Amino acid sequence: MAEQLSAQESISIIETLPHTDSSEAGLRINFETQCVSIQGFGEYATNKVQVDFVDGSLSRRSQHKHLHGEMVAKAVGIKKHPNTKVFDATTGLARDSFILATLGCQMEMMEQSNIIACLIVDGLKRGQDEPELAATMARMNFTQGNSLHYMRAQRDNELLRPDVVYLDPMFPDRQKTALAKKEMRLFQLFGLDEESNLELMLEAAIQFAKRHVVLKRPLKAAPLSGFRPSHSISGRSCRFDVYVAIGL
Ligand SMILES: C[S@@+](CC[C@H](N)C(=O)[O-])C[C@H]1O[C@@H](n2cnc3c(N)ncnc32)[C@H](O)[C@@H]1O
């Protein structure tokens, strides 16, 4: 049940999270003049979370001179194929999509959650207002929907099939602060929570991609059963498993 709190310059909507029955804990969606953000409260209390390509850590990260050295860039294979068309099937807060678009990839992005989609659309709109980001923003195309259904439905559509499908069902847990952990837990409520679902995604992705599929995994996790990556790129906290596509 959604409840409108206030009007004029700022509106907040309160959602009870799908995995809680308590009205004492939930998610607040803030529609403010500057941006749209979400914030957990009660048991899920967090800072405001928004998609921000203009200021903040993502913007600083994208200006780093060693951006080509990002593991996601290596796993996608940007050095060899700079204009790669990538389908980001689990867009989330679009951080990886933004890094890949900054490096020249043509990004097709999909996100299933209405609430996160709202944040992405807002972030893209603010990015488009920034002249310096015009070229990058022109390479980021977002659609709200379920990627599993989409990849299955479009697997024979040559115009829509990407070179690479990127799957990131994993939330970053590098920061060890209590707040970061709470944020992670809040976001996990939106994510893939069944490994079998991930296996279906990987199977569909391997048939949809023209070149390969990149799957982000926790560093020590076993590869998904029944699938063998051609190679992996490992960092300090996560690993990128690369699977060769089998689509025609
Ligand atoms: C860990 S987040 C991705 C983070 C993202 N790589 C980033 O850089 O911000 C995973 C996202 O995938 C979305 N997702 C999971 N299954 C999906 C599906 N079948 N279709 C579309 N989005 C999906 C979840 O809602 C969640 O927002």
The ligand as an SDF file (V2000), in Angstrom:
LIG
                    3D

 27 29  0  0  0  0  0  0  0  0999 V2000
   23.1200   -6.0530   -8.1040 C   0  0  0  0  0  0  0  0  0  0  0  0
   21.9640   -5.1160   -8.9720 S   0  0  0  0  0  0  0  0  0  0  0  0
   22.9240   -4.6130  -10.3460 C   0  0  0  0  0  0  0  0  0  0  0  0
   23.8770   -3.5120  -10.0100 C   0  0  0  0  0  0  0  0  0  0  0  0
   24.4090   -2.8680  -11.2400 C   0  0  0  0  0  0  0  0  0  0  0  0
   25.3440   -3.7050  -11.9670 N   0  0  0  0  0  0  0  0  0  0  0  0
   25.0590   -1.5410  -10.9570 C   0  0  0  0  0  0  0  0  0  0  0  0
   26.1630   -1.2990  -11.4840 O   0  0  0  0  0  0  0  0  0  0  0  0
   24.4670   -0.7020  -10.2580 O   0  0  0  0  0  0  0  0  0  0  0  0
   20.8910   -6.3170   -9.6920 C   0  0  0  0  0  0  0  0  0  0  0  0
   19.6390   -5.7290  -10.3290 C   0  0  0  0  0  0  0  0  0  0  0  0
   19.1140   -6.6820  -11.2440 O   0  0  0  0  0  0  0  0  0  0  0  0
   17.7190   -6.5500  -11.2730 C   0  0  0  0  0  0  0  0  0  0  0  0
   17.1690   -7.7740  -11.8680 N   0  0  0  0  0  0  0  0  0  0  0  0
   17.1890   -9.0110  -11.3600 C   0  0  0  0  0  0  0  0  0  0  0  0
   16.5710   -9.8850  -12.1930 N   0  0  0  0  0  0  0  0  0  0  0  0
   16.1470   -9.1800  -13.2600 C   0  0  0  0  0  0  0  0  0  0  0  0
   15.4360   -9.5140  -14.4480 C   0  0  0  0  0  0  0  0  0  0  0  0
   15.0310  -10.7660  -14.7050 N   0  0  0  0  0  0  0  0  0  0  0  0
   15.1560   -8.5320  -15.3390 N   0  0  0  0  0  0  0  0  0  0  0  0
   15.5670   -7.2520  -15.0960 C   0  0  0  0  0  0  0  0  0  0  0  0
   16.2220   -6.8730  -13.9700 N   0  0  0  0  0  0  0  0  0  0  0  0
   16.5210   -7.8300  -13.0630 C   0  0  0  0  0  0  0  0  0  0  0  0
   17.3710   -6.3640   -9.8100 C   0  0  0  0  0  0  0  0  0  0  0  0
   16.0810   -5.7740   -9.6720 O   0  0  0  0  0  0  0  0  0  0  0  0
   18.5040   -5.4560   -9.3420 C   0  0  0  0  0  0  0  0  0  0  0  0
   18.1470   -4.0940   -9.4410 O   0  0  0  0  0  0  0  0  0  0  0  0
  1  2  1  0
  2  3  1  0
  2 10  1  0
  3  4  1  0
  4  5  1  0
  5  6  1  0
  5  7  1  0
  7  8  2  0
  7  9  1  0
 10 11  1  0
 11 12  1  0
 11 26  1  0
 12 13  1  0
 13 14  1  0
 13 24  1  0
 14 15  1  0
 14 23  1  0
 15 16  2  0
 16 17  1  0
 17 18  1  0
 17 23  2  0
 18 19  1  0
 18 20  2  0
 20 21  1  0
 21 22  2  0
 22 23  1  0
 24 25  1  0
 24 26  1  0
 26 27  1  0
M  CHG  2   2   1   9  -1
M  END
$$$$
